[in-house]
Amino acid sequence: MKKSVLITIFLLGAALIHAEVFPQSGAESYMGANHYFSLSAWSAIRIPLRPGTSLIFKYFQTHIQYQYESFDETTEQFITRTSKNILSNGTTVLYWQKKRWTLFQAVSIVFGKNGYFAAALSSGCTYQVWKWLAMDLGIYLLNETSTLWYPEEESRRIALLSGNGGLQIKFTEWLSVRGRFHIYRNSDKINAYSYTAGLEVNPRYPYCLTFQYSRYSESSAYRFAGDYFSLGLNLYY
């Protein structure tokens, strides 16, 4: 049975356990260094458990591709190749909100081609300082087994730890500016950081448009340091 069918059955089954269910969906794209490009489409259901608490079941499908340099033994020269993969991500999120605080806990399982497998844990909190200003902190843990980032090497297991923080400034009911900072360290002892600035536009309920610029830097001599741009359209009920 295909994974998409299993995910659909899972979401429908979850919907049946509660009479009040709110659908969500969206699509987001990223582009940047080494002709990196990803397109992610997602759908979800949000189930209110009690006032201020919700459980969300999400399914993502992400197409990823980028270019890398490969040594051709025939010509004895470096040539440019393209790596492609499709990832399927099932995520469960628990949200809790009380007064000025919002907390979340998310667990994800990811599958992909060529034996890709990953498990991720994400936690965070947001504090509403004033009506127009919010600040947040979070942590992200990932453990993956893949050839996704090293397409010509044997499959390897990589663990990643990331911390992040940010601010959101709300100018009007439909326009916000967000700034974020991430730090990373993985089991290959590569350190990295990124900062992000973006706009969030809510022209009318339930639509949400996002425009984002990111700058990523890493201690590795290879590949992904550079500028990134993203565009997203999401529907939140």
Backbone hydrogen bonds, N-H to C=O, Kabsch-Sander energy under -0.5 kcal/mol:
donor,donor_aa,acceptor,acceptor_aa,energy
6,L,2,K,-1.9
7,I,3,K,-2.7
8,T,4,S,-2.1
9,I,5,V,-2.4
10,F,6,L,-2.3
11,L,7,I,-2.6
12,L,8,T,-2.5
13,G,9,I,-2.5
14,A,10,F,-2.2
15,A,11,L,-2.1
16,L,12,L,-1.4
17,I,13,G,-0.5
17,I,14,A,-1.0
18,H,15,A,-1.3
21,V,19,A,-0.7
22,F,46,R,-2.6
24,Q,44,A,-2.3
25,S,235,L,-1.7
26,G,42,W,-2.0
27,A,233,L,-2.0
28,E,40,S,-2.6
29,S,231,L,-2.4
30,Y,38,S,-2.2
31,M,229,F,-2.0
32,G,36,Y,-2.1
35,H,32,G,-0.7
36,Y,32,G,-0.7
36,Y,33,A,-1.4
37,F,65,Q,-2.5
38,S,30,Y,-2.3
39,L,63,H,-2.0
40,S,28,E,-3.2
41,A,61,Q,-2.2
42,W,26,G,-2.5
43,S,59,Y,-1.9
44,A,24,Q,-2.7
45,I,57,F,-1.8
46,R,22,F,-3.1
47,I,55,L,-3.3
49,L,53,T,-2.2
50,R,53,T,-1.3
53,T,50,R,-2.6
54,S,95,Y,-1.9
55,L,47,I,-2.4
56,I,93,V,-3.0
57,F,45,I,-2.1
58,K,56,I,-0.5
58,K,91,T,-3.2
59,Y,43,S,-2.5
60,F,89,N,-2.9
61,Q,41,A,-2.3
62,T,87,L,-2.6
63,H,39,L,-2.6
64,I,62,T,-0.5
64,I,85,N,-2.8
65,Q,37,F,-2.1
66,Y,83,S,-1.7
67,Q,34,N,-2.9
68,Y,81,R,-2.2
70,S,79,I,-3.0
72,D,70,S,-0.6
72,D,77,Q,-3.2
73,E,71,F,-0.7
76,E,72,D,-2.1
77,Q,72,D,-1.0
79,I,70,S,-3.4
81,R,68,Y,-2.7
81,R,79,I,-0.5
83,S,66,Y,-3.0
85,N,64,I,-2.2
87,L,62,T,-2.9
88,S,111,F,-3.1
89,N,60,F,-2.5
90,G,109,I,-2.5
91,T,58,K,-2.4
91,T,89,N,-0.5
92,T,107,V,-2.4
93,V,56,I,-2.8
94,L,105,Q,-2.6
95,Y,54,S,-2.8
95,Y,93,V,-0.5
96,W,103,L,-2.7
97,Q,52,G,-2.9
98,K,101,W,-2.4
101,W,98,K,-2.5
102,T,126,T,-2.2
103,L,96,W,-3.1
104,F,124,G,-2.3
105,Q,94,L,-1.7
106,A,122,S,-3.1
107,V,92,T,-2.2
108,S,120,A,-2.5
109,I,90,G,-2.1
110,V,118,A,-2.8
111,F,88,S,-2.6
112,G,116,Y,-1.7
113,K,86,I,-0.6
116,Y,113,K,-1.2
117,F,145,T,-1.9
118,A,110,V,-2.0
119,A,143,N,-2.1
120,A,108,S,-2.3
121,L,141,L,-2.4
122,S,106,A,-2.5
123,S,139,I,-2.3
124,G,104,F,-1.8
125,C,137,L,-2.5
126,T,102,T,-2.9
127,Y,135,M,-3.2
128,Q,100,R,-2.3
129,V,127,Y,-1.1
129,V,133,L,-1.0
130,W,133,L,-1.8
133,L,130,W,-0.7
134,A,168,Q,-2.1
135,M,127,Y,-2.2
136,D,166,G,-2.2
137,L,125,C,-2.1
138,G,164,N,-2.4
139,I,123,S,-2.6
140,Y,162,S,-2.9
141,L,121,L,-2.9
142,L,160,L,-2.4
143,N,119,A,-2.3
144,E,158,I,-2.9
145,T,117,F,-3.1
146,S,156,R,-2.4
153,E,150,Y,-1.8
156,R,146,S,-2.3
158,I,144,E,-3.1
158,I,156,R,-0.5
160,L,142,L,-3.1
161,L,185,R,-2.4
162,S,140,Y,-2.5
163,G,183,I,-1.8
164,N,138,G,-2.2
165,G,181,F,-1.8
166,G,136,D,-2.1
167,L,179,G,-2.3
168,Q,134,A,-2.7
169,I,177,V,-2.9
170,K,132,W,-3.1
170,K,168,Q,-0.5
171,F,169,I,-0.7
171,F,175,L,-1.8
172,T,175,L,-1.7
176,S,200,E,-2.3
177,V,169,I,-2.8
178,R,198,G,-2.6
179,G,167,L,-2.3
180,R,196,T,-2.3
181,F,165,G,-2.5
182,H,194,S,-3.0
183,I,163,G,-2.4
184,Y,192,A,-3.1
185,R,161,L,-1.8
186,N,190,I,-1.6
187,S,159,A,-2.0
189,K,186,N,-1.9
191,N,189,K,-0.6
192,A,184,Y,-2.0
193,Y,217,S,-2.4
194,S,182,H,-2.2
195,Y,215,R,-1.7
196,T,180,R,-2.6
197,A,213,Y,-2.5
198,G,178,R,-2.5
199,L,211,F,-2.7
200,E,176,S,-2.6
201,V,209,L,-3.1
202,N,174,W,-2.7
207,Y,204,R,-2.0
208,C,234,N,-2.1
209,L,201,V,-3.4
210,T,232,G,-2.2
211,F,199,L,-2.2
212,Q,230,S,-2.1
213,Y,197,A,-2.9
214,S,228,Y,-2.6
215,R,195,Y,-2.3
216,Y,226,G,-2.7
217,S,193,Y,-2.7
219,S,191,N,-2.7
224,F,222,Y,-1.1
226,G,216,Y,-2.3
228,Y,214,S,-2.7
229,F,31,M,-2.4
230,S,212,Q,-2.2
231,L,29,S,-1.7
232,G,210,T,-2.2
233,L,27,A,-2.5
234,N,208,C,-2.7
235,L,25,S,-3.4
236,Y,206,P,-2.1
237,Y,23,P,-0.5
